[in-house]
């Protein structure tokens, strides 16, 4: 039973690594790029279209970050609990 739990933890760790690097990294890059291009320098206001685009990008980044965190928690629990099973 312990080896199965360790295997699940290892697979979750690999999935978290791949998801975090590929999907979350891409979402972070897109969010940063939108901030750099759509937010004016100084005291100018942000247009409604730009604000909507930034909010959508931030929501996607938050969703992918939650998925990566959830996978990492599964990996941590699986690898840590395997010792006691």
N, C-alpha and C positions, 0 to 999 in steps of 0.2 A: 504494500500500500504506500509506503514512504517513497519508493522509487517513482510510482505513478504521480504522486503529488509533486515531487521534484521535477519530473518531466513536464508537467503542466506549468509549473512555475518558470522553468527554463523557456518553454515555448512562449509564454506570456512576456517574458523579458525580451526575447528576440522580436516579438511583435511590437512591443513598446518602443524598442530601439528603431526599428524600421519605420513605424508610424511617426515617431517623434522626429526622426531625421528627414524623412521624405515629405510627409503631409504637413506636419506642424511647422517644420522649417520653411516650407514653401508658403504657408499661410502667413507666417511671421514676416517673411520677405515682402510679400504682397502688401501687407498692412503697413509696413515701414515705408514702402515705396509710395503708397497712397498718401500717407501723412506728409512725406517730403514734397510731393507734387501738388497736392490739393489744399494744403494749409498755407495761407499767405504769410509772408514774413511781416513782422511788426504787429500793428494793431488792426489790420484788415479783417473783415468778417469772412466767414466761410459760407459759400453758397449752399442752398438746401440740397441740391443734387450731390455736391461733394460730401456734405454731412451724412446723407443717406448712404452713400457709397462707403464711407469710412465706418459707419455703424455696422453695415453688412459684413465688411471685412473683419471688424473686431468680433462680431458674433461668431463668424466661422473660425477665427483663431481661438476663441474661448471654447467652442465645441471640440475642436481637435485637441486642445490642451487637456480638457477633461477626459477625453478618450485615452490619451497617452498616460495620464496620471492613473486612471483606473487600471490600465494594463500593467503599469509598474507596481501598483499595490497588489494585484494578483500575483505578480512575479515575486514580490517580497514575501508575501504570506506563503506562497507555495514552496519557495526555497527554504524559508525559515522553519515552517512547520514540518517539513519532510524529516527533519532530524528527530522529531518526537513521535513519529508514527511508525 
